Amino acid sequence: MIGALMFGFGGILFKWNAHNHGDEAYFFISLYGVGAVCFFLGSLDVLSEFSSAEYLFMALIVALGSAGGNFAFSQGMRYGPAGLTSAFAKANIVIVILISSFYYGESITWMEGVGILFFFAAMLVVNIKLGGHEKSTSGAWFLIMVACIILLAFRNGGLKIANEAGLSGVLIVAVSYAICAIVSCLVLLKNKKKVWTAKVPKWKILTAGALTGTVSYGGLYFYITALKSGPGSVVVTIFSLDMFFILLMSYAFFGERLNRNQKVGFLLSAIGLTLIGLK
């Protein structure tokens, strides 16, 4: 539960950056830089294992999912409400379940199947009107979230594969965060002449990124630890409770309200996650 709250706090910081039109390069440099240091400190006892090519390969996969998924998540926060964006990002678990079924031969229970159908129903609902004059969610937001779901599946699926192979998830995340920090630095250098348009100064964005990196470390550390001691679906469900925290905090701090079909989409996503966790 503590890990879920940490993820929730990180989600609110993502929304804060999007709300203030912050530069993602500064935000991610700080996020991944601080996160990498934390994860490396947490993996000192297994640091020597990185000589294995498996670690580098898995770190690259997790880095792709983390950098791409978080960038899409950040863009989703710009185009849509934080609560719904967070709920849809959780749909990456559907891809992880399907891949696990195909690759590891894990059976999909009827509850998981129904839960997956609820996710698909949520994706349908947010693109239609349920009466009245309320607008459906923008097409740009929906496409961004589809990309976010796929990319985050690389991160979470990569961690699952690493766990099944007996590799240190903490070390893999440490290396992947370092890779993401380097990529963010390269992006910043490329755009160094870009006009500053954010509503807040750079130091505030760097601070927000550092805080996000810290809670990301805490949340992922608890997530990786929980995967070792509990059923993956239950762990994912518990850690997905952060979307309710983000929904409440985005309402309290940013005045965000979901329209009718967005509320139904959020509810369907929550039901889907619950069914998957109760398999």
C-alpha positions as CSV (number, residue, x, y, z in Angstrom):
1,M,0.0,0.0,0.0
2,I,2.9,2.4,0.8
3,G,4.3,1.7,-2.7
4,A,0.9,2.5,-4.3
5,L,0.9,5.8,-2.4
6,M,4.4,6.6,-3.7
7,F,3.3,5.9,-7.2
8,G,0.3,8.1,-6.7
9,F,2.5,11.0,-5.4
10,G,4.7,10.5,-8.5
11,G,1.6,10.7,-10.7
12,I,0.6,14.0,-9.2
13,L,4.0,15.4,-9.8
14,F,3.7,14.3,-13.5
15,K,0.4,16.2,-13.6
16,W,2.0,19.3,-11.9
17,N,4.7,19.4,-14.6
18,A,2.2,19.0,-17.4
19,H,-0.1,21.6,-15.8
20,N,2.8,24.1,-15.7
21,H,3.9,23.2,-19.3
22,G,7.3,22.0,-17.9
23,D,10.1,20.8,-20.1
24,E,10.1,17.0,-20.0
25,A,13.9,16.9,-20.6
26,Y,14.6,18.8,-17.3
27,F,12.0,16.8,-15.5
28,F,13.3,13.4,-16.7
29,I,17.0,14.2,-16.2
30,S,16.3,14.8,-12.6
31,L,13.8,11.9,-12.3
32,Y,16.1,9.3,-13.8
33,G,19.3,10.7,-12.4
34,V,18.1,10.6,-8.8
35,G,16.3,7.3,-9.4
36,A,19.4,5.7,-10.9
37,V,21.5,6.7,-7.9
38,C,18.9,5.3,-5.5
39,F,18.6,2.0,-7.3
40,F,22.4,1.6,-7.7
41,L,22.8,2.1,-3.9
42,G,20.1,-0.5,-3.4
43,S,21.8,-3.0,-5.6
44,L,25.4,-2.8,-4.4
45,D,25.3,-6.4,-3.2
46,V,24.6,-7.7,-6.7
47,L,26.5,-5.1,-8.8
48,S,29.1,-7.6,-9.8
49,E,26.4,-9.6,-11.6
50,F,26.1,-6.9,-14.3
51,S,28.8,-8.6,-16.3
52,S,26.1,-10.9,-17.7
53,A,24.8,-9.8,-21.1
54,E,21.3,-10.8,-19.9
55,Y,21.3,-7.8,-17.6
56,L,22.2,-5.3,-20.3
57,F,19.6,-6.7,-22.7
58,M,16.9,-6.6,-20.0
59,A,17.9,-3.1,-18.9
60,L,17.6,-1.9,-22.5
61,I,14.1,-3.3,-22.7
62,V,13.0,-1.8,-19.4
63,A,14.7,1.5,-20.4
64,L,12.7,1.6,-23.6
65,G,9.4,0.9,-21.8
66,S,10.2,3.4,-19.0
67,A,11.4,6.3,-21.1
68,G,8.8,5.9,-23.8
69,G,6.0,5.0,-21.4
70,N,6.7,7.9,-19.0
71,F,6.9,10.4,-21.9
72,A,3.6,9.2,-23.3
73,F,2.2,9.3,-19.7
74,S,3.4,12.8,-19.3
75,Q,1.8,13.8,-22.6
76,G,-1.4,12.1,-21.6
77,M,-1.5,14.3,-18.5
78,R,-1.4,17.3,-20.8
79,Y,-4.2,16.2,-23.0
80,G,-6.5,14.5,-20.5
81,P,-7.5,14.3,-16.8
82,A,-4.9,12.8,-14.4
83,G,-7.2,10.2,-12.9
84,L,-8.4,8.7,-16.2
85,T,-4.8,8.9,-17.6
86,S,-3.5,6.9,-14.7
87,A,-6.3,4.4,-14.9
88,F,-5.7,3.7,-18.6
89,A,-1.9,3.4,-18.1
90,K,-2.7,0.4,-15.9
91,A,-4.1,-1.4,-18.9
92,N,-0.5,-2.5,-19.7
93,I,-1.2,-5.4,-17.3
94,V,-3.5,-6.8,-20.0
95,I,-0.6,-7.1,-22.4
96,V,1.6,-8.6,-19.7
97,I,-1.0,-11.2,-19.0
98,L,-1.5,-12.1,-22.6
99,I,2.3,-12.4,-23.2
100,S,2.7,-14.5,-20.0
101,S,0.0,-16.8,-21.2
102,F,1.7,-17.2,-24.6
103,Y,5.3,-17.3,-23.5
104,Y,5.1,-19.0,-20.0
105,G,2.0,-21.0,-20.7
106,E,0.1,-19.4,-17.8
107,S,-3.6,-20.0,-18.0
108,I,-6.0,-17.0,-18.2
109,T,-8.8,-17.6,-15.7
110,W,-12.4,-16.6,-16.5
111,M,-12.1,-13.7,-14.0
112,E,-9.0,-12.4,-15.8
113,G,-10.8,-12.7,-19.1
114,V,-13.7,-10.7,-17.9
115,G,-11.4,-8.1,-16.4
116,I,-9.6,-7.7,-19.7
117,L,-13.0,-7.3,-21.4
118,F,-13.8,-4.5,-18.9
119,F,-10.6,-2.7,-19.9
120,F,-11.6,-2.9,-23.6
121,A,-15.1,-1.7,-22.7
122,A,-13.4,1.3,-20.9
123,M,-11.4,2.1,-24.0
124,L,-14.6,2.1,-26.0
125,V,-16.7,4.1,-23.6
126,V,-14.3,7.1,-23.4
127,N,-14.6,7.5,-27.2
128,I,-18.4,7.8,-27.3
129,K,-21.0,10.1,-25.8
130,L,-23.4,8.7,-23.1
131,G,-26.1,11.2,-23.6
132,G,-26.3,15.0,-23.0
133,H,-23.8,17.3,-24.6
134,E,-20.6,16.2,-23.0
135,K,-17.7,15.7,-25.3
136,S,-15.9,12.4,-25.5
137,T,-12.2,12.2,-24.7
138,S,-9.9,13.7,-27.5
139,G,-8.5,11.4,-30.2
140,A,-5.0,12.7,-29.5
141,W,-5.2,11.7,-25.8
142,F,-6.5,8.2,-26.7
143,L,-3.7,7.5,-29.2
144,I,-1.2,8.7,-26.7
145,M,-2.6,6.4,-24.1
146,V,-2.5,3.4,-26.5
147,A,1.2,4.1,-27.0
148,C,1.7,4.5,-23.2
149,I,0.0,1.1,-22.6
150,I,2.2,-0.7,-25.1
151,L,5.5,0.9,-23.9
152,L,4.8,0.4,-20.2
153,A,4.2,-3.2,-21.0
154,F,7.8,-3.4,-22.0
155,R,8.9,-2.1,-18.6
156,N,6.6,-4.2,-16.5
157,G,6.9,-7.3,-18.8
158,G,10.6,-6.9,-18.7
159,L,10.7,-6.9,-15.0
160,K,8.5,-10.0,-14.9
161,I,10.8,-11.8,-17.3
162,A,13.8,-10.8,-15.2
163,N,12.1,-12.1,-12.1
164,E,11.3,-15.4,-13.8
165,A,15.0,-15.7,-14.9
166,G,16.2,-15.1,-11.4
167,L,17.8,-11.7,-12.3
168,S,17.9,-8.7,-9.9
169,G,15.1,-6.4,-10.8
170,V,16.6,-3.6,-8.7
171,L,19.9,-3.8,-10.6
172,I,18.1,-3.9,-14.0
173,V,16.1,-0.8,-13.1
174,A,19.2,1.0,-11.9
175,V,20.9,0.5,-15.3
176,S,17.8,1.3,-17.2
177,Y,17.3,4.5,-15.3
178,A,21.0,5.5,-16.0
179,I,20.3,4.9,-19.7
180,C,17.2,7.0,-19.5
181,A,19.1,9.8,-17.8
182,I,21.7,9.8,-20.5
183,V,19.1,9.9,-23.2
184,S,17.3,12.8,-21.4
185,C,20.7,14.7,-21.3
186,L,21.1,14.2,-25.1
187,V,17.6,15.5,-25.7
188,L,18.3,18.5,-23.6
189,L,21.5,19.3,-25.4
190,K,19.7,19.0,-28.7
191,N,17.0,21.4,-27.6
192,K,19.3,23.8,-25.6
193,K,18.2,26.8,-27.8
194,K,14.5,26.1,-27.3
195,V,12.6,29.0,-25.9
196,W,11.5,28.5,-22.2
197,T,7.7,28.4,-22.1
198,A,7.0,26.8,-18.7
199,K,5.0,28.7,-16.1
200,V,7.6,27.9,-13.4
201,P,11.5,28.2,-13.3
202,K,13.8,25.4,-14.2
203,W,14.8,24.7,-10.6
204,K,11.2,23.9,-9.6
205,I,10.9,21.4,-12.5
206,L,14.3,19.8,-11.5
207,T,13.1,19.6,-7.9
208,A,9.8,18.0,-9.0
209,G,11.7,15.5,-11.1
210,A,14.0,14.7,-8.2
211,L,11.0,14.0,-5.9
212,T,9.4,11.9,-8.6
213,G,12.7,9.9,-9.0
214,T,12.8,9.4,-5.2
215,V,9.2,8.1,-4.9
216,S,9.6,6.1,-8.1
217,Y,12.5,4.3,-6.5
218,G,10.4,3.7,-3.4
219,G,7.4,2.5,-5.3
220,L,9.3,0.2,-7.8
221,Y,11.4,-1.2,-4.9
222,F,8.3,-2.2,-3.1
223,Y,6.8,-3.5,-6.4
224,I,9.8,-5.6,-7.2
225,T,10.0,-7.0,-3.6
226,A,6.3,-7.8,-3.6
227,L,6.6,-9.7,-6.9
228,K,9.1,-12.0,-5.2
229,S,6.7,-12.9,-2.3
230,G,3.2,-12.7,-3.8
231,P,1.1,-13.5,-6.8
232,G,1.8,-11.1,-9.6
233,S,-1.8,-10.2,-10.4
234,V,-2.6,-9.4,-6.7
235,V,0.6,-7.3,-6.5
236,V,-0.3,-5.4,-9.7
237,T,-3.9,-4.8,-8.4
238,I,-2.8,-3.4,-5.0
239,F,-0.2,-1.1,-6.7
240,S,-2.9,0.1,-9.1
241,L,-4.8,1.7,-6.2
242,D,-2.7,4.8,-6.8
243,M,-5.1,5.8,-9.6
244,F,-7.7,6.5,-6.9
245,F,-5.2,8.7,-5.0
246,I,-4.4,10.5,-8.3
247,L,-8.1,11.0,-9.1
248,L,-8.7,12.6,-5.7
249,M,-5.5,14.7,-5.6
250,S,-6.0,16.0,-9.2
251,Y,-9.5,17.1,-8.2
252,A,-8.2,18.8,-5.0
253,F,-5.2,20.6,-6.5
254,F,-6.1,21.1,-10.2
255,G,-9.9,21.1,-10.0
256,E,-10.2,18.3,-12.6
257,R,-13.6,16.7,-13.0
258,L,-14.4,13.8,-15.2
259,N,-17.4,14.0,-17.5
260,R,-19.9,11.2,-17.7
261,N,-18.2,8.9,-20.1
262,Q,-14.8,9.5,-18.4
263,K,-16.3,8.5,-15.1
264,V,-17.7,5.3,-16.6
265,G,-14.4,4.6,-18.3
266,F,-12.5,5.0,-15.0
267,L,-15.0,2.8,-13.2
268,L,-14.7,0.0,-15.8
269,S,-10.9,0.2,-15.6
270,A,-11.1,-0.1,-11.8
271,I,-13.5,-3.1,-12.0
272,G,-11.2,-4.7,-14.6
273,L,-8.2,-4.4,-12.3
274,T,-10.1,-5.8,-9.4
275,L,-11.3,-8.9,-11.3
276,I,-7.7,-9.6,-12.5
277,G,-6.5,-9.3,-8.9
278,L,-9.2,-11.7,-7.6
279,K,-8.4,-14.5,-10.1
